[in-house]
Amino acid sequence: MLQAVRGTKDLLPDVINDWHYIEEIFRKVTKKFNYKELRTPIFEYTEVFSRGVGEGTDIVNKEMYTFQDKGENSLTLRPEMTASLVRAVIQNNLTAQETVARLWYFGPFFRYERPQKGRQRQFHQFGAECLSSANPESDVEILLLADNLIKELGIKDYKLLLNSLGNKSSILSYKKELTSFLKSEFENLSEDSKRRLDQNPLRVLDSKDEKDLKVTQNAPKLIDFLDEESKEHFKFVTNSLDHLNINYEINHKLVRGLDYYSHTVFEFQSNYLGSQDSFGGGGRYNELFEELGGKHTPAVGFAFGVERLLMILESQKLINKNNNNLDFYIVCFGKEYFSYVIEISTLLQKNGYSVNYDISRKSFKSQLKDSDKLKANFSVIIGENEVISNQFVVKNMISGEQMKIKLENFSKFVKF
């Protein structure tokens, strides 16, 4: 029997309403902040990611789905969105249309990783990006947007981790010192970190390997290498979060896994996810537009892992499953009354109700069982007596209350 590819999942009807629920909240909150949706193709020229994400990252080295098309072009299924979004903004000159461009996205992404709880090879992300402002005000806005989304979903028990990489000069100074320290501890590092050391030493700080965690406890701290400009930028962000009563923890080892970050970086964590406790994060990236052939455009953004958000919502019972209930199930005593079924169904649907009915010519008893199975709020009963009197029985399946309604009044029917 053919099955879905390992690391992918079918989104079946019994869970898809959970996805719709979370998407509605994304749309609702982003609209309040005047962020506009952007969609890009799910594959790009490989160079978009090798240049944008960074040659020294695990994403580029190990995890990308890359293939050649019939024109011998190297294409890659997008492993993340920021590089794709930047490419689209440059190509379509979006930053010329507004002083500050505020964009959001939602969709599938692809990475070849070992599948585990909360991590699939096809996964979904929601994210938002604020473009064209180098000022820390935009960092604060993007953090406020993320915080609003989390709270709108009802999630309370989470942590915001915060750090600053500083500007390009600060990062270079720190990398030099960090590399020197790590080389002095070379024999104590994991094999992965030994390999990363010359190409991308910051990634060693991100390692979860026990050997690396022990070494990096004594590593130099980024905060000590920030120049005055970087310190002021970070201080503005933390002071603003304090004023807004948004709780955060400064984590000196937080660097994120992508090469394009500078200044503010952050991550959201939840205890409900176990060891893979991160459900989102982001930061500032001031050099990426130039790296991809555009003009200097400072930017900041974040992304949430949708599967992980849904895991949190499920574990905290924050999704109302009753939202999935059917409004009406129409029970019919015989095929000769089917035209009434369609007429009443159409009237109810025009008023925004969800409606189901039998098309398999089941018995009256079986249709009532189907109504229960589908968790219909109301059943409408149509038989000979109802047709003769032109009054149809509507039964509240929760309270058991029944009432009779004339056909012409169904168009005015409201929930009770």
C-alpha positions as CSV (number, residue, x, y, z in Angstrom):
1,M,0.0,0.0,0.0
2,L,1.3,3.4,-0.9
3,Q,1.9,5.7,2.1
4,A,2.8,9.3,2.7
5,V,6.5,10.1,2.6
6,R,8.3,9.7,5.9
7,G,8.3,13.0,7.8
8,T,5.1,14.2,6.1
9,K,1.5,14.1,7.4
10,D,-2.0,14.2,5.9
11,L,-4.1,16.9,7.5
12,L,-7.4,15.0,7.9
13,P,-10.9,16.5,8.3
14,D,-10.9,15.8,12.1
15,V,-8.0,18.2,12.6
16,I,-8.2,20.7,9.8
17,N,-10.6,23.0,11.7
18,D,-7.8,23.4,14.3
19,W,-5.6,24.7,11.5
20,H,-8.4,27.1,10.3
21,Y,-8.8,28.3,13.9
22,I,-5.1,29.2,14.2
23,E,-5.0,30.8,10.8
24,E,-8.0,33.0,11.6
25,I,-6.1,34.3,14.7
26,F,-3.0,35.0,12.5
27,R,-5.2,37.0,10.1
28,K,-7.0,38.9,12.8
29,V,-3.9,40.0,14.8
30,T,-1.8,40.9,11.7
31,K,-4.7,43.0,10.4
32,K,-4.6,45.0,13.7
33,F,-0.9,45.7,13.1
34,N,-1.5,46.5,9.4
35,Y,0.7,43.7,8.2
36,K,-0.1,42.4,4.7
37,E,0.1,38.8,3.4
38,L,2.8,37.8,0.9
39,R,3.0,34.4,-0.8
40,T,6.1,33.0,-2.7
41,P,6.6,29.8,-4.7
42,I,7.6,26.8,-2.6
43,F,10.8,26.3,-4.6
44,E,13.5,28.8,-5.5
45,Y,16.9,28.8,-7.3
46,T,19.2,27.2,-4.8
47,E,21.4,30.3,-4.7
48,V,18.6,32.2,-2.8
49,F,19.2,29.9,0.2
50,S,22.9,29.2,-0.1
51,R,23.6,33.0,-0.3
52,G,20.8,34.1,2.0
53,V,20.8,31.4,4.8
54,G,24.6,30.9,4.7
55,E,26.9,28.2,3.4
56,G,28.1,27.3,6.9
57,T,24.6,26.5,8.3
58,D,23.2,23.0,8.8
59,I,20.2,24.0,6.7
60,V,22.4,24.5,3.6
61,N,24.9,21.7,4.3
62,K,22.6,18.9,5.4
63,E,18.9,19.7,5.2
64,M,17.8,21.2,1.9
65,Y,15.8,19.3,-0.7
66,T,17.7,20.3,-3.8
67,F,17.2,19.0,-7.3
68,Q,17.9,19.8,-11.0
69,D,15.0,20.6,-13.3
70,K,14.9,19.7,-17.0
71,G,16.8,22.9,-17.8
72,E,19.6,21.8,-15.5
73,N,18.8,24.6,-13.0
74,S,19.5,23.9,-9.4
75,L,16.3,24.4,-7.5
76,T,15.5,23.9,-3.8
77,L,12.2,23.5,-1.9
78,R,12.2,26.4,0.5
79,P,13.6,25.4,4.0
80,E,12.7,28.8,5.5
81,M,10.9,32.0,4.3
82,T,13.1,35.0,5.0
83,A,15.4,34.6,2.1
84,S,12.4,33.8,-0.2
85,L,10.6,36.9,1.0
86,V,13.6,39.1,0.6
87,R,14.1,37.8,-3.0
88,A,10.4,38.6,-3.7
89,V,10.6,42.1,-2.2
90,I,13.7,42.9,-4.3
91,Q,12.3,41.5,-7.5
92,N,9.0,43.3,-7.1
93,N,10.4,46.5,-5.6
94,L,8.0,46.4,-2.7
95,T,10.0,48.7,-0.4
96,A,9.6,51.6,-2.9
97,Q,5.8,51.5,-2.4
98,E,5.9,52.1,1.4
99,T,8.4,53.8,3.7
100,V,8.1,50.7,6.0
101,A,6.9,47.4,4.5
102,R,5.0,45.2,7.0
103,L,4.5,41.6,5.6
104,W,3.3,38.3,6.9
105,Y,3.2,34.7,5.5
106,F,1.9,31.2,6.2
107,G,2.8,28.0,4.4
108,P,4.7,24.7,4.1
109,F,8.5,24.4,4.3
110,F,10.9,21.5,3.8
111,R,14.0,20.2,5.6
112,Y,15.6,16.8,5.5
113,E,15.8,16.0,9.2
114,R,15.1,13.0,11.4
115,P,11.4,13.1,12.0
116,Q,10.4,13.3,15.7
117,K,7.7,14.9,17.9
118,G,7.1,18.5,16.7
119,R,9.6,18.1,13.8
120,Q,8.6,17.0,10.3
121,R,10.3,17.1,6.9
122,Q,7.3,19.1,5.6
123,F,6.3,21.5,8.3
124,H,4.4,24.8,8.4
125,Q,5.3,28.3,9.6
126,F,3.6,31.6,10.2
127,G,5.9,34.6,10.2
128,A,6.1,38.4,9.9
129,E,8.7,40.8,8.7
130,C,9.1,44.5,9.2
131,L,11.3,46.0,6.5
132,S,13.2,49.3,6.0
133,S,13.8,50.5,9.5
134,A,17.1,50.1,11.3
135,N,15.7,51.5,14.5
136,P,15.0,49.4,17.6
137,E,11.4,50.6,17.5
138,S,10.8,48.0,14.7
139,D,12.4,45.2,16.9
140,V,9.9,46.2,19.7
141,E,7.0,46.2,17.2
142,I,7.8,42.7,15.9
143,L,8.1,41.4,19.4
144,L,4.8,43.0,20.4
145,L,3.1,41.4,17.4
146,A,4.5,38.0,18.3
147,D,3.4,38.5,22.0
148,N,-0.1,39.5,20.9
149,L,-0.4,36.4,18.7
150,I,0.6,34.1,21.5
151,K,-1.8,35.7,24.0
152,E,-4.6,35.8,21.4
153,L,-4.2,32.0,21.1
154,G,-4.5,31.8,24.9
155,I,-1.0,30.6,25.6
156,K,0.3,31.9,28.9
157,D,3.0,29.5,30.1
158,Y,5.9,30.4,27.8
159,K,9.3,32.1,27.9
160,L,10.8,34.7,25.7
161,L,14.6,34.4,25.5
162,L,16.5,37.5,24.3
163,N,20.0,38.4,23.2
164,S,22.0,40.8,21.1
165,L,24.6,39.8,18.5
166,G,25.5,43.5,18.0
167,N,26.4,45.0,14.7
168,K,28.8,43.6,12.1
169,S,31.9,45.0,13.9
170,S,30.7,43.5,17.3
171,I,30.1,40.1,15.8
172,L,33.5,40.0,14.1
173,S,35.3,40.9,17.4
174,Y,33.3,38.3,19.3
175,K,33.8,35.5,16.7
176,K,37.5,36.1,16.9
177,E,37.5,35.7,20.7
178,L,35.1,32.8,20.7
179,T,37.1,30.9,18.1
180,S,40.2,31.3,20.2
181,F,38.4,30.0,23.3
182,L,36.9,27.0,21.5
183,K,40.2,26.1,19.9
184,S,41.7,25.9,23.4
185,E,38.9,23.4,24.2
186,F,39.0,21.6,20.9
187,E,39.4,18.1,22.2
188,N,36.4,18.5,24.5
189,L,34.0,19.5,21.7
190,S,31.6,17.2,19.9
191,E,32.5,16.1,16.4
192,D,29.8,18.4,14.9
193,S,31.2,21.4,16.7
194,K,34.8,20.6,15.7
195,R,33.6,20.7,12.1
196,R,31.7,24.0,12.6
197,L,34.5,25.8,14.4
198,D,36.3,27.4,11.5
199,Q,33.2,28.0,9.3
200,N,30.6,29.0,11.8
201,P,31.8,29.2,15.5
202,L,28.5,30.8,16.7
203,R,26.7,27.6,15.9
204,V,28.7,25.8,18.7
205,L,26.8,28.0,21.2
206,D,23.5,26.6,19.8
207,S,24.6,23.0,20.3
208,K,22.5,20.7,22.6
209,D,25.3,18.2,22.9
210,E,26.3,17.6,26.5
211,K,30.0,17.9,25.7
212,D,29.4,21.3,24.0
213,L,27.1,22.6,26.8
214,K,29.9,21.9,29.4
215,V,32.5,23.7,27.3
216,T,30.3,26.8,26.4
217,Q,29.4,27.4,30.1
218,N,32.7,29.3,30.3
219,A,32.7,30.8,26.8
220,P,33.0,34.6,26.5
221,K,29.6,36.4,26.4
222,L,28.4,38.4,23.4
223,I,27.2,41.2,25.6
224,D,30.8,42.0,26.6
225,F,31.7,42.7,22.9
226,L,28.9,45.1,22.0
227,D,30.0,48.6,20.9
228,E,28.1,51.6,22.1
229,E,25.7,51.6,19.1
230,S,24.8,48.0,19.7
231,K,24.4,48.5,23.5
232,E,22.1,51.5,22.9
233,H,20.0,49.5,20.4
234,F,19.6,46.6,22.8
235,K,18.9,48.8,25.8
236,F,16.1,50.5,23.9
237,V,14.5,47.1,23.2
238,T,14.7,45.8,26.8
239,N,13.5,49.1,28.3
240,S,10.5,49.1,25.9
241,L,9.7,45.5,26.8
242,D,9.9,46.4,30.5
243,H,7.5,49.3,29.9
244,L,5.1,47.1,28.0
245,N,5.2,44.4,30.8
246,I,6.5,41.8,28.4
247,N,8.6,39.3,30.4
248,Y,11.9,38.1,28.9
249,E,15.1,36.4,29.9
250,I,18.5,37.4,28.5
251,N,20.3,34.3,27.3
252,H,23.9,35.0,26.4
253,K,24.3,31.8,24.4
254,L,21.2,32.5,22.1
255,V,22.5,33.1,18.6
256,R,19.9,31.5,16.3
257,G,21.0,29.1,13.6
258,L,21.2,31.4,10.5
259,D,24.0,33.5,9.3
260,Y,22.1,36.6,8.4
261,Y,21.2,37.8,12.0
262,S,22.6,40.9,13.8
263,H,21.6,42.9,16.8
264,T,18.4,41.6,18.5
265,V,17.7,37.8,18.4
266,F,15.0,36.0,20.3
267,E,13.3,32.7,20.8
268,F,9.9,31.5,22.3
269,Q,9.9,28.3,24.4
270,S,7.2,26.2,26.1
271,N,7.5,23.4,28.7
272,Y,4.6,21.7,26.9
273,L,6.9,20.6,24.1
274,G,9.4,18.6,26.0
275,S,13.1,18.7,25.0
276,Q,12.3,20.4,21.6
277,D,10.8,23.3,23.6
278,S,11.2,26.1,21.0
279,F,8.1,27.1,19.0
280,G,9.3,30.2,17.4
281,G,11.9,32.9,17.1
282,G,13.6,35.5,15.0
283,G,15.7,38.6,15.0
284,R,17.2,41.5,13.0
285,Y,18.9,41.0,9.7
286,N,20.4,44.2,8.2
287,E,22.7,42.7,5.5
288,L,20.5,40.1,3.8
289,F,19.0,42.4,1.1
290,E,22.5,43.3,-0.1
291,E,23.6,39.7,0.1
292,L,20.8,38.8,-2.4
293,G,21.5,41.7,-4.8
294,G,19.3,44.4,-3.4
295,K,20.0,47.8,-1.9
296,H,20.7,48.2,1.9
297,T,17.4,47.4,3.6
298,P,17.5,46.8,7.4
299,A,14.8,44.4,8.6
300,V,13.5,42.3,11.5
301,G,11.1,39.4,11.7
302,F,10.1,36.1,13.4
303,A,8.4,32.8,12.6
304,F,6.3,30.3,14.6
305,G,6.2,26.6,14.0
306,V,2.5,25.9,13.4
307,E,2.7,22.2,14.3
308,R,4.3,23.1,17.6
309,L,1.8,25.8,18.4
310,L,-1.0,23.3,17.8
311,M,0.8,20.8,20.1
312,I,0.8,23.5,22.9
313,L,-2.9,24.4,22.2
314,E,-3.9,20.7,22.3
315,S,-2.0,20.0,25.6
316,Q,-3.5,23.1,27.3
317,K,-7.0,22.3,25.9
318,L,-7.1,25.8,24.3
319,I,-8.9,24.7,21.1
320,N,-12.7,24.6,21.3
321,K,-13.6,21.3,19.5
322,N,-17.3,22.4,19.6
323,N,-16.4,24.9,16.9
324,N,-16.3,21.9,14.5
325,N,-20.0,20.9,15.2
326,L,-22.5,20.8,12.3
327,D,-25.3,23.3,12.6
328,F,-28.2,21.2,11.0
329,Y,-28.7,17.6,9.9
330,I,-31.9,17.1,7.8
331,V,-33.6,13.8,8.4
332,C,-35.9,12.6,5.5
333,F,-38.6,9.8,5.7
334,G,-38.5,9.1,2.0
335,K,-36.9,9.9,-1.4
336,E,-40.1,11.6,-2.6
337,Y,-39.4,14.4,-0.1
338,F,-35.8,15.0,-1.2
339,S,-36.8,18.3,-3.0
340,Y,-37.8,19.7,0.4
341,V,-34.5,18.6,1.8
342,I,-32.7,20.6,-0.8
343,E,-35.0,23.6,-0.4
344,I,-34.6,23.8,3.3
345,S,-30.9,23.2,3.1
346,T,-30.5,26.0,0.6
347,L,-32.4,28.4,2.8
348,L,-30.2,27.5,5.8
349,Q,-27.0,27.7,3.8
350,K,-27.9,31.2,2.5
351,N,-28.1,32.3,6.2
352,G,-24.6,31.0,6.9
353,Y,-25.4,27.6,8.5
354,S,-23.6,24.3,7.8
355,V,-26.0,21.6,6.7
356,N,-25.8,17.9,6.0
357,Y,-28.4,15.3,4.9
358,D,-28.6,11.7,3.8
359,I,-28.0,10.7,0.1
360,S,-27.7,7.0,0.7
361,R,-31.5,6.4,1.4
362,K,-30.8,5.2,5.0
363,S,-33.6,4.4,7.5
364,F,-35.0,7.1,9.7
365,K,-33.1,5.6,12.7
366,S,-29.8,5.5,10.8
367,Q,-30.1,9.1,9.8
368,L,-30.7,10.1,13.5
369,K,-27.5,8.2,14.4
370,D,-25.6,10.1,11.7
371,S,-26.9,13.3,13.1
372,D,-25.5,12.3,16.5
373,K,-22.2,11.1,15.0
374,L,-21.7,14.5,13.2
375,K,-22.6,16.3,16.4
376,A,-25.3,18.4,14.8
377,N,-26.7,21.2,16.9
378,F,-30.1,20.8,15.3
379,S,-32.0,18.1,13.4
380,V,-34.8,19.0,10.9
381,I,-37.3,16.2,10.3
382,I,-39.2,15.9,7.0
383,G,-42.0,13.4,6.4
384,E,-45.5,13.1,5.0
385,N,-47.2,15.0,7.9
386,E,-44.6,17.8,7.8
387,V,-45.1,18.2,4.0
388,I,-48.9,18.3,4.2
389,S,-48.9,20.8,7.1
390,N,-46.0,22.7,5.6
391,Q,-44.5,22.8,9.2
392,F,-41.2,21.0,9.8
393,V,-39.9,19.8,13.1
394,V,-36.6,21.3,14.3
395,K,-35.0,19.5,17.3
396,N,-32.3,21.0,19.5
397,M,-30.0,18.0,19.8
398,I,-28.4,19.4,23.0
399,S,-31.5,20.3,25.0
400,G,-34.0,18.0,23.3
401,E,-36.4,20.9,22.7
402,Q,-38.5,20.7,19.6
403,M,-40.4,23.4,17.6
404,K,-42.2,23.6,14.3
405,I,-41.3,26.0,11.5
406,K,-43.0,26.8,8.3
407,L,-41.0,26.4,5.1
408,E,-41.1,30.1,4.3
409,N,-39.7,31.0,7.7
410,F,-36.5,29.0,7.4
411,S,-34.9,31.9,5.6
412,K,-35.3,34.0,8.8
413,F,-34.3,31.3,11.2
414,V,-31.7,32.3,13.8
415,K,-29.8,30.1,16.2
416,F,-31.5,29.8,19.6
